[in-house]
Amino acid sequence: MRSTRWRSAARTALALIVLGVAMPARGDNNPNGVAFRAVGWFKGKAEISAGDIKCEIPSTTSAISDGAFSMGLWNTYGFSTLMYPDTSNPFGNPCGVWIQLQNNMINQAIVIDRIELAFRIPGAGRFRKSGVVTAHQFPRACRQFRHDTLFFGERINPVNSTVDTSSSGAPNVAFIQMLPMVSNELLQCLRSQYAPLPTTSFASLPLVVRATVFGTADSGDQFRSNSIDYTVNLRHTCGNGRTDDGEQCDPTAPANACFGTCTGGKCSQSAAISCTTDAECIGSCLGVGSTEECTCVY
């Protein structure tokens, strides 16, 4: 009897495939990302200067492949790290990170419901000896931030549609901007765990973000895309005894870099500081633990 039922189910599945109707795999309505696909990470062309940020929305003809970014754990070139990406920070990838999605079904559009994010730090276990309790490649103190969800309402037309609603360059393609990909709450928690560690322990912290997109087709069926990874390298250099790129000083350096000369009643490092002697142009270096670490204060 069992053999008969199995043959009957197999004939039914074969008939559905011949008719062009794919049976969903158990627990997955999109095996291998065939129908609803996350193609990868991309960015558009950007022009970033001290006073102006110009961003181009990527399309199928202009998108630039992306996948990783590096910035300071506390700040980058004096700009505080608040979130990632940060549209107001010229060193925080202000033009953003975009995920390209593709709907390969015929006659069925998909509306994106949400994008679920999962975070991990490869090699996080090596910091246990430094006091960072770790589980699942993530600090246990930050476990409430190990998963996050971004909600959207973008509609992606079927592959045989002639209407490109998102101006992506193809009707069945959409580029979704991830804002924010890494929240301020997550960054604050990571800083509380890793910033106190000496820079001899690590120079950068690789934060890997895994994104999985969920959507609903016109038929009401739920779809889940394949998962793709992105890496944010959080640099930790302040306190290593030298002044690195983006730093004005280092609190453990043998010489204090926060000094200037008094010329014409103004300090050489800032015309906003009035002075009568060189001694009035000496400042102090903000150390590890401040959002403005390794910057001079006068």
PLY file of the C-alpha trace (Angstrom):
ply
format ascii 1.0
element vertex 298
property float x
property float y
property float z
element edge 297
property int vertex1
property int vertex2
end_header
0.00 0.00 0.00
2.84 2.42 0.88
4.52 1.78 -2.49
1.24 2.48 -4.34
0.75 5.81 -2.56
4.34 6.84 -3.33
3.92 6.05 -7.05
0.66 8.02 -7.12
2.30 11.08 -5.51
5.22 10.84 -7.92
2.87 10.75 -10.95
1.02 13.81 -9.60
4.27 15.77 -9.13
5.44 14.83 -12.63
2.13 15.96 -14.14
2.34 19.33 -12.37
5.90 19.89 -13.59
4.87 19.08 -17.18
2.05 21.60 -16.88
4.55 24.20 -15.76
3.47 24.33 -12.11
6.37 23.76 -9.74
5.57 22.05 -6.46
7.23 23.94 -3.58
9.83 22.07 -1.61
8.77 21.24 1.93
9.37 24.32 4.11
10.62 26.43 1.18
8.48 28.00 -1.55
11.55 29.07 -3.51
14.22 26.33 -3.57
17.67 27.69 -4.48
16.25 31.15 -5.17
14.95 30.21 -8.62
11.61 32.07 -8.67
12.43 34.91 -6.26
16.14 35.69 -6.31
18.43 37.95 -4.32
21.05 38.69 -6.98
23.58 40.46 -4.77
24.75 43.76 -3.27
25.22 46.85 -5.42
25.74 50.60 -5.29
25.32 53.52 -7.68
27.86 56.12 -8.72
28.65 58.65 -6.00
30.24 62.09 -5.79
31.14 62.93 -2.19
32.89 66.09 -1.05
33.16 68.07 2.18
29.97 70.00 1.52
28.03 67.93 -0.99
26.86 64.33 -1.45
25.45 63.25 -4.82
24.12 59.72 -5.19
22.92 57.80 -8.20
20.29 55.08 -7.78
21.67 51.86 -9.30
20.03 50.18 -12.28
20.71 47.06 -14.30
22.96 49.08 -16.61
24.80 51.24 -14.03
24.94 49.18 -10.82
28.38 48.66 -9.29
28.96 45.37 -7.49
29.39 45.79 -3.73
29.86 43.50 -0.76
32.03 45.09 1.92
32.82 48.41 3.59
35.28 49.61 6.22
34.71 52.30 8.84
35.70 53.16 12.39
34.13 51.43 15.38
33.69 54.88 16.99
34.34 57.40 14.24
35.93 57.76 10.82
38.02 60.85 10.08
36.29 62.63 12.95
32.72 61.72 11.91
30.92 59.64 14.53
29.77 56.17 13.55
26.03 56.29 14.28
24.65 53.61 11.92
25.47 51.94 8.64
24.93 53.20 6.06
24.64 56.81 7.26
23.24 59.28 4.71
24.68 62.26 6.63
28.21 60.87 7.07
30.57 61.28 4.09
32.66 58.36 5.42
29.66 56.18 6.34
28.75 55.13 2.77
26.08 57.87 2.51
24.83 56.69 -0.89
23.85 53.43 0.71
23.88 49.71 0.14
21.37 48.25 -2.32
20.16 44.68 -2.68
19.06 43.59 -6.16
15.97 41.39 -6.27
14.64 39.48 -9.25
11.20 37.96 -9.85
11.47 35.15 -12.42
7.82 34.05 -12.35
5.39 34.49 -15.24
2.15 36.44 -14.66
2.83 36.69 -10.90
4.15 39.86 -9.29
5.73 39.77 -5.83
5.33 42.41 -3.13
8.26 42.50 -0.71
7.11 42.17 2.90
10.35 42.33 4.83
14.06 41.65 4.82
15.38 39.65 7.76
18.96 40.27 8.87
21.21 37.97 10.89
24.58 39.15 12.25
27.72 37.26 13.18
31.37 38.02 13.88
33.67 35.34 12.40
36.25 34.30 14.95
34.37 35.99 17.80
35.34 33.12 20.11
38.94 34.36 20.26
37.80 37.31 22.39
36.51 35.09 25.22
39.91 35.25 26.91
39.57 39.05 26.87
36.27 38.84 28.75
33.77 39.00 25.87
31.34 36.13 26.49
30.40 34.75 23.07
27.73 32.42 21.68
26.85 31.70 18.03
29.74 33.90 16.81
28.31 36.94 18.60
28.73 38.59 22.01
26.11 37.23 24.37
25.48 40.70 25.82
24.29 41.80 22.36
22.20 38.74 21.54
18.97 40.80 21.36
20.48 42.60 18.36
21.73 39.49 16.55
18.61 39.55 14.38
16.80 42.51 12.85
13.99 43.07 10.35
13.48 45.83 7.78
9.95 46.25 6.40
9.18 47.26 2.81
6.27 47.40 0.35
8.07 47.27 -3.01
6.28 45.48 -5.88
8.30 43.53 -8.44
6.49 42.72 -11.68
6.74 39.28 -13.36
9.41 38.49 -15.91
6.96 38.80 -18.84
5.73 42.26 -17.77
6.42 45.30 -19.95
6.09 47.83 -17.11
9.17 48.86 -15.14
7.61 50.39 -12.02
10.88 50.94 -10.14
12.99 52.40 -12.99
15.52 49.65 -12.34
16.06 48.92 -16.01
13.96 45.72 -16.08
10.30 45.09 -15.07
11.18 42.06 -12.94
14.11 43.70 -11.09
14.14 46.03 -8.08
16.97 47.65 -6.13
16.14 48.07 -2.43
18.15 50.46 -0.28
19.05 49.03 3.12
18.54 51.83 5.64
19.87 51.13 8.12
21.60 47.82 7.66
23.41 48.12 11.01
21.43 50.00 13.65
22.76 52.48 16.19
21.68 50.15 19.02
23.76 47.29 17.62
26.82 49.51 17.17
26.53 50.85 20.71
26.38 47.33 22.09
29.37 46.17 20.04
31.36 49.17 21.24
30.54 48.38 24.86
32.00 44.89 24.36
34.98 45.50 22.08
36.11 49.13 22.42
37.68 48.55 25.88
39.92 45.82 24.47
43.50 46.83 23.59
44.22 47.44 19.93
46.78 44.64 20.16
43.81 42.25 20.32
42.40 43.25 16.95
42.70 45.93 14.28
39.24 45.45 12.79
36.08 43.58 13.60
34.34 41.85 10.64
30.58 42.11 11.10
28.89 39.80 8.58
25.27 40.60 7.71
23.14 37.85 6.17
19.97 39.09 4.42
16.94 37.01 3.44
13.99 38.62 1.64
10.35 37.60 2.08
7.50 38.49 -0.26
3.94 37.66 -1.25
2.86 36.84 -4.81
-0.42 37.94 -6.42
-1.74 34.43 -5.72
-1.17 34.93 -2.00
1.72 32.45 -1.88
4.62 33.36 0.38
8.14 33.39 -1.05
11.58 33.46 0.54
14.68 34.44 -1.41
18.11 32.88 -1.18
20.31 34.46 1.51
23.29 36.71 0.70
26.09 38.10 2.92
27.62 41.56 3.31
30.60 42.48 5.52
31.12 45.69 7.51
34.69 45.89 8.82
34.72 48.01 11.99
38.22 49.41 12.52
39.67 49.70 16.02
42.93 51.66 16.00
42.70 54.38 18.67
45.04 53.64 21.57
47.68 51.70 19.66
50.41 54.26 20.29
50.45 55.89 16.85
48.32 58.40 14.98
46.53 56.46 12.23
44.58 57.77 9.25
41.54 59.68 10.41
43.02 60.39 13.86
44.29 63.75 15.10
46.17 62.18 17.99
46.55 59.02 20.06
46.29 59.09 23.87
49.02 56.45 24.29
51.47 58.02 21.83
54.76 59.14 23.43
54.33 62.73 22.19
51.22 64.85 22.50
50.06 65.78 19.00
47.51 68.29 20.27
49.64 71.39 20.22
50.27 74.32 17.96
51.88 77.75 17.94
50.48 81.19 18.64
50.83 83.47 15.62
49.16 86.84 15.35
46.93 86.15 18.34
45.53 82.94 16.84
46.49 79.29 17.33
47.98 77.61 14.27
45.63 74.59 14.46
42.47 76.73 14.56
41.85 80.38 13.80
38.89 80.24 16.19
41.25 79.89 19.18
42.69 83.19 20.43
46.02 83.18 22.23
48.93 85.22 23.51
51.44 82.37 24.02
52.08 78.90 22.58
51.00 77.35 25.89
47.42 78.39 25.15
47.45 76.29 21.97
47.90 72.97 23.71
44.90 70.61 23.82
44.15 67.12 25.06
43.48 63.89 23.18
40.14 62.18 23.74
40.87 58.51 24.32
39.11 55.19 23.86
35.55 55.22 25.14
34.51 58.50 23.56
32.54 58.83 20.32
35.20 61.34 19.27
38.15 59.15 20.24
41.60 60.21 19.06
40.55 63.80 18.32
42.01 66.91 19.93
40.04 69.19 22.23
41.32 72.68 23.07
0 1
1 2
2 3
3 4
4 5
5 6
6 7
7 8
8 9
9 10
10 11
11 12
12 13
13 14
14 15
15 16
16 17
17 18
18 19
19 20
20 21
21 22
22 23
23 24
24 25
25 26
26 27
27 28
28 29
29 30
30 31
31 32
32 33
33 34
34 35
35 36
36 37
37 38
38 39
39 40
40 41
41 42
42 43
43 44
44 45
45 46
46 47
47 48
48 49
49 50
50 51
51 52
52 53
53 54
54 55
55 56
56 57
57 58
58 59
59 60
60 61
61 62
62 63
63 64
64 65
65 66
66 67
67 68
68 69
69 70
70 71
71 72
72 73
73 74
74 75
75 76
76 77
77 78
78 79
79 80
80 81
81 82
82 83
83 84
84 85
85 86
86 87
87 88
88 89
89 90
90 91
91 92
92 93
93 94
94 95
95 96
96 97
97 98
98 99
99 100
100 101
101 102
102 103
103 104
104 105
105 106
106 107
107 108
108 109
109 110
110 111
111 112
112 113
113 114
114 115
115 116
116 117
117 118
118 119
119 120
120 121
121 122
122 123
123 124
124 125
125 126
126 127
127 128
128 129
129 130
130 131
131 132
132 133
133 134
134 135
135 136
136 137
137 138
138 139
139 140
140 141
141 142
142 143
143 144
144 145
145 146
146 147
147 148
148 149
149 150
150 151
151 152
152 153
153 154
154 155
155 156
156 157
157 158
158 159
159 160
160 161
161 162
162 163
163 164
164 165
165 166
166 167
167 168
168 169
169 170
170 171
171 172
172 173
173 174
174 175
175 176
176 177
177 178
178 179
179 180
180 181
181 182
182 183
183 184
184 185
185 186
186 187
187 188
188 189
189 190
190 191
191 192
192 193
193 194
194 195
195 196
196 197
197 198
198 199
199 200
200 201
201 202
202 203
203 204
204 205
205 206
206 207
207 208
208 209
209 210
210 211
211 212
212 213
213 214
214 215
215 216
216 217
217 218
218 219
219 220
220 221
221 222
222 223
223 224
224 225
225 226
226 227
227 228
228 229
229 230
230 231
231 232
232 233
233 234
234 235
235 236
236 237
237 238
238 239
239 240
240 241
241 242
242 243
243 244
244 245
245 246
246 247
247 248
248 249
249 250
250 251
251 252
252 253
253 254
254 255
255 256
256 257
257 258
258 259
259 260
260 261
261 262
262 263
263 264
264 265
265 266
266 267
267 268
268 269
269 270
270 271
271 272
272 273
273 274
274 275
275 276
276 277
277 278
278 279
279 280
280 281
281 282
282 283
283 284
284 285
285 286
286 287
287 288
288 289
289 290
290 291
291 292
292 293
293 294
294 295
295 296
296 297
